[in-house]
């Protein structure tokens, strides 16, 4: 069994020491053997755990410890092609980990697995049945109905968190969070979520954008306050982000049209450690001639954490005094907004 620990980029709260709860997963799917493997991915405190187990006549076992129940992804690599080569349509199931022994049984695919021995996974099965057949336009309504009816279930907490990404609608999400049990609100995941809500409230339209300083492409520190007196678009992006790269032509168009009329863009990249060349090449290829900042810490970018960034691209348009005018302007929306403001 191989375990790899990575620093979790999405954790926003320094954790205090907590008692660990042990779990065991006994699984069975098909009849395969090594090099076939099962992979289990989950978050525990500030760590993202990637655990692997060999298949023995289709059986596999995981053992571990948790600070609290958590959502996990179980992937079965029947042919042993390796985790890094796992396709998008891999044999995979989302499940919950909690204290005790969890049994997973599937004839040939974990996508159809029956999970027993876990109250939270029983809740998850009820949730899946509750939303089954719901159209996309009605899904949030059904999810919120489940959350209100199950205020002490970790399924409700994780469902609410998923519904709030990438952009938290605070007037909608906060009352639902406040309706959860005190036990869930005070959990590690609950405290992280509470902090994220508070950050989003501080980043609401009309609020002064939090100040920050980060190095540019030449290693020189640049501060948000350096741009006071201009309309500024803080653009969170990365060279590895396809949607970000697709959005860049719209930013270039807006920048070139209004750069001499009191507008600029300030890029903040979530590129990975050791990938500065990728960042610089993307800047050049996409024609991004405005100031670019990054600490090359991926999702742990200090400014991204400060602004509660959970996905990219995201942006914030500030007025000349640094107040937030708009968020997540896409496509021609930025040009249209600037036209109203400047012209």
N, C-alpha and C positions, 0 to 999 in steps of 0.2 A: 504494500500500500504506500503510495507516494503522496505527500502533502506539500503543497507550495503555498506560502503566505505572501500576499501582496498588500501594501498599504492601501486602504480603501479611500478612494478619492471622494466618495460621496458622504463620508462621515463628517458632521459639522460640530460635534460636541466632544470635549475631552472626557473620557470615561473614568469613573471611579472603579476601584476593584469590586468585583461582584462574584458571588459563588457560581461555580460552573455546574451545569447540569449535564449528565452523560446521556448520550443517545446511541442506539444501535439500529441499523437498517439491515434487514435480511431480505434480499431480493431474488427473484427467479423470473427469467424471461428467455424462452428458447432453450437450445441445447449447446450453445457455442462455448468454446474454450479460448484460452490465451492463444494468440495475442489480442483477442477481443477483450475490451475493458468497459467498465462503467465509470462515469465521472460524476462527481457531486460538487456543485458550486454553491456556496452560501456565504453570508456575511456573519461574522462573530466579533462584536465590538468594533475595533478599528481595522480589523483584518478581513480580507476577502480570501476565503479558503477554496482551493481547488484540490479535491481529493480524488484518487483513482483506485480502482480495485479490479483485479483480474477476474475474468469469467471462468467458472469451473462447471461444465455441463449446464451453462445458463445461469448458475447461481453466483451471487456476489454479496459482499458484506462491507458495511462501513461502520466505523465506531468513531465517536468524537464527543466533544463537550461544547456547551453553549452557555452564554450569559442569559439568554432568554429565547423563546421560540422565534423562528425566523423562516422566511421564504427561501426555498432552494430550487435549483434546477438539476434534474437528474438526466444524464445523457448516457445512452448505451451505444458503444461503438462495437457492433457485432463482428466486424471484419478486422479490427485492429489497425485502422488507417492512421490513428493518432489524433489527439485532441485538437491540434492546430489545423488539421485537415477536415475537421467535422463540417459537413455541409449544412446549409440553412434548413434543409428539411430532415435533419437528423432525428433519430428515434429519441424523443425527449418528452419529459413531463415536468410541470411545475408542481411542487409539493411543499409541505411545511415540515420543519424539523422541530421536535420538542423532546423533553425528557421521556425516556422509556424505550421500548423496542417497537419499531415500526416494520410491518410486513408489506412487501410489494410483490404481487403476483400477476404475471401476464403470460399469455400463451406464446406470443411471438413478438410483441411490441409493447414497450412501457407506455406508449401513448394511450393504450387501452387497459392499463394496469388497475387492479383493485388494491387499494391501500387500506390496511386495517391496523388496529392498535394505537390509533392517534385521534384524540377528540378534535384537534384543530383540523386535521385532514377530513374528518367527518363534516365539520363546518364548511370546509372548502367544497366538498361534494354537494352540500345543500345549496351553497352559493351558485355553483355551476348549474345545478338543476333550476334554480330560481331565475337565472338570466337566460336560460336556453331558449332559443327562438326569438330573442328580442332584437329588433332592428337597431341599427347604429344610432338612429336619431333618438331612440328611447332608452338606450343603454345606461346613460348616466342616471336617469330617473330611477331605473330599477336598482342600480348599484346603491344609490343614496337611500332607497327604501330598505335595502338589506342592512345597510350600516345602521340606520335608526332602529331597526328591529333587533340588532345584535350588537349592543354597545360594549360588550365585554369579550368580543372575539377578535383574536389577532387577524383574522381574515378581514374584518371590517377596517382595522387600522391600515393594513397593507393595501386594501382596495381603495381606501380614501387617498392614501399617499400616491398610488398610481394615477388616480383621477386628477390629481393636482399637478402632475408633470406634463409639459414643461412649464406652464404658466399657472400659478396659483391665483384663482379668483377668490380673494380673501373673504368678501362678504358671503360667498357660498360655502367655502371650505371651512372657515373658522367655526361657525356654529355647529357643523357636523363633528368637528374635532372636539369641541367643548362638550358635545353630547356623549362622547365615549367615556367609559369608566375611568375613574381615577387611576386604577391599576394600569390601564393601557397608556394613559397620558403620561404617567411617570416612568414608563419603560424606556429603555435606551432609544428605541425607534420612535417612541412618542415624544421624548424630549428633543430629539433631532428635528422631528416634524414641527414641533412648537416653535423651535428656533427659526426654522425656515419660514414659517408663517410670519413671525415677527420681523424677519428681514424683508419679506415682501411688503409688509405694511410700511416699513421705512422707505421702500422704493416705489411707493404709490405715486400716481400722477399728482403733481403739485409739491412733492417733497424735494428738498435739496438732495442731490445725488451725493452719496458718501465720497469723500476725497480719498485719493490713493496715489501712490508713487510706484513706478516699476521701470525697469531698464528697457531702452529701445534696442534696435538691431545693432547698435554700436556699443552697447553696454553702458550707455549714459542714462541716468535717472530722469524720468519725465513725470510730472505731476498733472493730475486733472486740472488743478487750479491754474496751470500755465495757460489754459485755453479760455479762461474767464473773459467775457466780452464777446464771445462767438457762440453761435449755435453749434453744438457738438453732438455727434452721433457716436456713442460708445458701442463698438461692434465686437462682440465675442464670437470668435471663429477659430478654425484650425486648418492646417494644410491637409489633414487626413479626412476632413469633413466634406463629403460630396455636396450636400445641400448648401453648405457655406460657400463652396467654390461656385456653385450655380447661381448664388445670390450676388456674388461679387460684381458682375457686369452692371447690375442695377445701382450698386454703391458707386462704382466708377462714374456712371452717367450722372448721378446726383452730385457727386463731388466736383466733377469738371464743370457742371452747370452753375454751381453756387459757391465755389471756393473763393471767388473774388467778391462775394456779397455777404461775407460774415459767417460762412459755414465751413466746418471741417469734420473729418472723421478721425476717431482715435481707436485703432485696432488693438484688441487684446487677444492674443493667441493662446490656445490651450494645447500647443504642440508638446510632444513628449520629450523627456530628458534625452540628451544626445542627438536630437533631431533638428538642430538649428539650421542645417543646410536645407532640409525639407521645407522649413518655414520660409527661409530666404528665397528659395526657388519659387515657391508658391506666390510670394509677394511680387517677384519679378514677372512671372508668367501671367498673373492676373492683372498686372498694371496698377498695383495698389501703391500710390505715390504719397499717401498720407502717413502720419506717424504710427509706427507699430511697436507694441510692447509685448513682452512675454518673460516669464521666469522659467519657461520650459519645464513645467511641473505637471503637465497633462491636466487632469481634473482637479489636481491639488493647487492649481494656479491661485495665488493669494487673492488677486482681484476677483476672480471667478467665485471663490468661496465667499468673499465679502458681499458679493452681489447675489448669492444664492443660485448660481448658474448650475442647472442640472442637465441641460442639453444645449447644443449649438446648431444653427446660429441663433443668437439672441442679441437685441440691441436696445439702447435707451437714447432717446433724443432729448437733449437738454437745451434750455433757453440760455440767454446771455448771462444770467445770474446763477446758472447751475441747477435750476429747477427742472424736474422731469416733466416733459411735455407729452411724450408718447413712448410706447414700448412696442417692440417687435414689429416694426414697419417693414413690410415685404414688398417685393416687386416695385410697381409704380407708386405704391402708397407713400414712400419716402419723398419722391419727386413732388407728388401732389401736396403733401403736407408742407414741404419747404416752399412751394409756390405760394401757398396761402400766407405763410409767415413772412416771407421775404419780399414778395412782389406786391 
